[in-house]
Amino acid sequence: MSYKIRSIRADEWPAAKALRLVALQDPVAPLAFLETYDNALAHPDSFWQERAKGSCEGATGAQQIIAEGPDGEWVGTLTVLIEEAGATDWAGFPVERRQGHIVGVFVRPEYRGIGLTEVLFDAGLEWAWAQGAERVRLIVHEDNGRAQRLYRKVGFVPTGVTVPLPQAGGEAELEFALEREAG
């Protein structure tokens, strides 16, 4: 079976919304995402339209990349956000250099283990490097061992930065990063 790896188009917001809602129903969603299904479901269509417009093909601040099956079904996704040097990230930490930040990684359970996540990461990294990112990072829950193993497999390493989750009673997220290769 062949899969097409590509950036979304702005008019595909209904499919982006649908896949996000599926992701938020995954058993590991409470560890993997900082959003609940109910909160996402309550967003108006305008939210999803703006989100798709800001991360579609041709956008420069973010890119949502999907794995599309031969039948057109979206079976996986990840999004890369560009964070500018001198800015402050979502957790209040200073951004020291231009970097990519991978979020929203999800592959439907029935498609896991066949290499789609790795191919999505390759596409996301390629896009981030083309945007001038010097490094790409992601944040993963300390108890999400499955995700941590995958991120190590695709070359990310823990940086030692810990992001506390005050709303989660002492739990934390760990930063993993991949530096751009010289040359």
C-alpha positions in Angstrom: 0.0 0.0 0.0 1.3 3.5 -0.8 0.7 6.6 1.2 1.0 10.2 0.2 2.8 12.5 2.6 1.9 16.1 2.1 0.9 19.4 3.6 -2.7 20.1 4.1 -4.6 22.7 2.1 -6.6 25.4 3.8 -9.9 24.1 2.4 -9.3 20.7 4.1 -10.1 22.0 7.5 -13.0 19.6 8.0 -10.6 16.6 7.5 -8.1 18.2 9.8 -10.8 18.7 12.4 -12.0 15.1 12.1 -8.5 13.6 12.5 -7.8 15.8 15.5 -11.0 14.6 17.1 -10.0 11.0 16.5 -6.6 11.7 18.0 -8.1 13.2 21.1 -10.1 9.9 21.6 -7.0 7.8 21.6 -6.3 6.1 25.0 -3.0 7.9 25.3 -4.5 11.3 24.5 -4.4 12.6 28.1 -0.6 12.1 28.0 0.0 13.2 24.4 -2.1 16.3 24.0 -2.7 19.4 26.0 -6.3 19.6 24.8 -9.4 17.4 25.5 -11.9 16.0 23.1 -14.7 18.0 24.6 -12.7 21.3 24.4 -11.8 20.6 20.7 -15.4 19.6 19.9 -16.6 23.0 21.3 -14.5 25.0 18.9 -16.5 26.8 16.1 -15.8 26.0 12.5 -14.0 29.4 12.2 -11.3 28.1 14.7 -10.6 25.0 12.5 -10.6 27.2 9.3 -8.0 29.6 10.8 -6.0 26.7 12.1 -5.8 25.0 8.7 -5.1 28.3 6.9 -2.2 29.0 9.3 -0.6 25.6 8.8 -1.4 24.7 5.2 0.8 24.4 2.1 2.5 27.6 1.5 2.3 28.9 5.1 5.6 29.8 6.7 4.9 29.9 10.4 3.5 26.4 10.7 2.9 23.3 8.6 0.5 20.4 9.2 1.7 17.3 7.3 -0.5 14.3 6.8 -0.2 10.7 5.7 -3.0 10.0 3.2 -4.0 6.5 2.2 -4.7 5.3 -1.3 -8.4 5.8 -0.6 -7.9 9.4 0.5 -8.3 8.7 4.2 -6.0 10.7 6.5 -4.2 8.1 8.7 -1.6 10.2 10.4 -0.4 13.8 11.0 2.1 16.0 12.7 2.4 19.8 12.8 5.6 21.9 12.9 5.5 25.3 14.4 8.3 27.8 13.8 9.5 29.6 17.0 11.6 32.7 16.5 14.7 33.6 18.5 13.9 36.2 21.2 10.3 35.0 21.6 8.8 33.2 24.6 7.3 29.8 24.0 3.9 28.5 25.2 5.4 27.4 28.6 7.1 30.8 29.2 10.7 29.7 28.3 12.8 32.0 26.1 13.5 30.8 22.6 17.2 31.2 22.0 17.3 30.5 18.3 15.0 29.9 15.3 13.6 26.4 15.8 10.8 24.1 14.8 8.5 22.7 17.4 6.7 19.5 16.5 3.2 19.1 18.0 0.1 17.0 17.3 1.8 13.8 16.4 -0.8 11.1 15.7 -1.2 7.9 13.6 -4.4 5.9 13.7 -3.8 2.8 15.7 -4.4 0.4 12.9 -1.6 2.1 10.9 1.0 2.1 13.6 4.2 0.2 13.2 4.5 0.4 9.4 6.8 3.4 9.3 4.3 6.2 8.7 5.4 8.2 11.8 9.0 8.1 10.7 8.1 9.4 7.2 5.9 12.1 8.7 8.9 13.2 10.8 11.2 13.2 7.8 8.8 15.5 6.0 8.3 17.7 9.1 12.1 18.0 9.6 12.6 18.8 5.9 10.1 21.6 6.1 11.6 23.0 9.3 15.1 23.0 7.9 13.8 24.7 4.7 12.4 27.5 7.0 15.8 28.1 8.5 15.3 26.2 11.8 18.6 25.6 13.6 17.0 22.8 15.7 13.7 21.1 16.0 12.2 20.2 19.4 9.1 18.5 20.8 7.7 18.1 24.3 6.6 14.7 25.6 5.0 13.7 28.8 7.3 12.0 31.2 5.0 8.9 31.4 4.6 8.6 27.6 7.2 5.9 27.1 5.9 4.8 23.7 6.3 8.3 22.3 9.7 8.8 23.9 10.9 5.5 22.2 9.7 6.7 18.8 11.3 10.2 19.2 14.6 8.6 20.0 14.2 6.2 17.1 13.9 9.2 14.7 17.0 10.9 16.2 15.6 13.2 19.0 17.4 13.2 22.3 16.4 14.6 25.7 17.8 18.0 26.4 17.3 18.0 30.2 14.7 20.7 30.0 11.6 19.9 32.0 8.3 21.7 31.6 6.1 21.4 34.7 2.4 20.9 34.2 0.8 22.7 37.1 -2.7 21.7 36.1 -1.6 18.0 36.3 -0.5 17.9 39.9 3.2 17.7 39.6 3.5 15.8 36.3 6.0 17.1 33.7 6.8 17.2 30.1 10.3 16.6 28.8 11.9 18.4 25.9 13.6 16.3 23.2 15.5 18.0 20.3 17.3 17.4 17.1 20.1 19.8 16.0 20.4 20.6 12.3 23.4 18.9 10.8 26.1 21.2 9.5 26.6 21.4 5.8 
